[in-house]
Amino acid sequence: MSSVFDPPSALQSQTSSHLAGLGDQLQELPPQQLAVEGELPTWLTGGLVRVTPGQKDFGERTVSHWFDGAAMLHRFGITNGAVTYSNRFLETQFRRAAIASGGGSIQGFATDPCRTLFQRVQSVFRQPPLDNANVNLTTLGDEHLALTETPMAVRFDWETLATTGVDALPTTLGQVTTAHPQYDRERNELINFTVDMGPRTRYRLYGRTGPDAEQLRTIATMPTREPAYMHSFAVTARHFLLIENPLVVNPVRLITELTVKAGSFITQYRWKPELGLRIHAFDLASGQLEQSWTAEPCFLFHTINAYEQDGEIRLDACVFEDASIIDELAMERMAAGDSGFTLTPPMPTRFTLPLAGGPVQQRTLSDATDLELPRINYGRHNGRPYRYAYGNATSGAAFLKDIVKLDVESGEYRGWSEDDQWAGEPVFVARPDATEEDDGVLLSVVLDGISGTSYLLVLDAVDLSELARAHAPHMVPLGFHGQWVTAPARTGPRGGPDDALVS
C-alpha cells in the first residue's frame, strides 16, 4: 500500500502535548466572533456542534475513564465566511449530582460510585437512567438530541445549546443502547437497538419516525444469554447488521453489581475470544434474521460502512485485536504521557459476508495507516458502495492525532499532520449539488499542543489541503463526535441536519 504523506518523525517526541485536552473546560461562553485565517467556501453555511466530556474533576473525586466526563456542547457557527464559537454544559441530573457529591455519586461506564453514597446513586437499571449524553448527536423530527449508551437522550437547542428536556421513550425498550443510530431511507426511519436485560435478555431492533410512541416500530428481537458490548452497528440498503463483540456479560450479574453493589458498567464484561465476532443480518422490512456469521475474535467501537454486492455484504470497520483499548482509555493511563502510554492503533478492516452462508473473509483495508472515528459521505453512500473514508490516525503518536482520507479500494491514503496539533474527528460536509463522492470539506476541531487552545480546521476533502482555520478562545476538550447542521433546515424525521448527523 502506498501513502501520499509520510508521518513526521517528530511524532516520537510528542507523547504528552495532547494532555491539555484531557483536562476540564469549565468556562461557558456565549457566541464569540473568531478570527479566520484563509477563506471559507461561500456555500458553507450552518453549524458544527461537538459533544465532549467537559468536566471530569468534581473536587473530591475525578472520573476513572475518559467516557465518564460530564457532557459539554461546543458550536462553531459559519455564515458568509464568518465563524462564531460558543459552548455550554448539558444540564443533566448526572452533573448536578456529581457536583453536589464532589464526584462521589458517579456510577458510569467505568467509574464506581463511593460506597457510602451508593444508596443515592442512579445506575443504568434505575429510573431515570443515566443522562450524561456525552458521546454523539442526532435529530428526530424537530428535536436535536445528545446521546450516550443508555437510552436517555437529552434534547437541546442547536443554536443556543440550551438543554430543553429529555427523550425517554427508548427507556421502555431496554437499559442499554448505542449512541450511533442510522437512517433508513426506504422507510424514512431513524433506527437503533436496545439490550433489554433480565432473566430473558434480548436485543430489540427498532425504528422511529418521530418522538411519539405510535411512531416507533419494533423491527426484530433476538434472545441472548450473554449480551455483548456493542458500540455501533451497520446497515445496507436491505439489512440491519448487528455485530456482537466477544466482550460479553452475565445480565443477572450486571444488574446485581450495578444495583446492589457499587460497581461500574463495563468492568462486569468478560473477554471470550472463543465466541468470535458474531454478525447477524436482519431484513429491515420484515425483521427476519436472514443470516449469521462468525469471524475471528476482535473488537470494534465503530463501523465505517456496509453494502451489498455480488451476493455478498461488505462490512468495513475500525478493528482492534481485543478489548484492551477500553482499559487504555482510563484517565490514569492516558495521563501517563511520557511515562509510556501508547494507544493501540485500530486498523481499517473489511469483512466479506456471503449472503448464502459460508466462511467470512477478512482483510485489512490499508497496511500503511490506522483509522478511528470514521466518517464517510453519509448522505450519498451509507449502506451503498463507496470509495472514501475519513478519520483520525495515531501515526505513531501517543493518541489520535492526524486526519486521514483512505481509499478503501486501493488502500492508498492522504493525510493532514502538523507538529503538536491533535485533530478531532473529521466531519464531511458535501458541496451542494456535488457529483463526486469527495466533493466537499472536512471540519475538525484541533487541539494546539503548543498554545493549549483549539481551533476549527477546514480542509478540502479531495486532497486535504487547508482552506481555513478559526481559533477558539480556549481549549475544547478531546472528545468523540461532532455533527454538522446545514441552513436552512430540511424536513423529515431528521428535522434539518445534514446527512452526517446519524453517522
Secondary structure, DSSP 4 states (H G I P E B T S, - for coil): --BSSPPPGGGGG-SSTTGGGGS-----EEEEEE-EEE---TT--EEEEEEEEEE-B-SS-B-SBGGGSEEEEEEEEEETTEEEEEEEE---HHHHHHHHTTTTT---SS-PPPGGGGGG---TTSSSPP----SEEEEETTEEEEE-SSS-EEEE-TTT--EEEEE-GGGGT-SEE-S--EEETTTTEEEEEEEE-STT-EEEEEEESSSSGGGEEEEEEEE-SSPBP-S--EE-SSEEEEEE-SEE--HHHHHHHHHTS---SGGG-EE-GGG-EEEEEEETTT--EEEEEEESS-EEEEEEEEEEETTEEEEEEEEESSTHHHHHTBHHHHTTGGGT--PPPPEEEEEEEETT--PPEEEES-SS---EEEE--HHHHTTS---EEEEEE-TTSSS--EEEEEETTT--EEEE--TTEEE-PPEEEEPTT--STT-EEEEEEEEETTTS-EEEEEEETTT--EEEEEE-SSPPPP-SEEEEEESSPP-STT-S--GGGG-
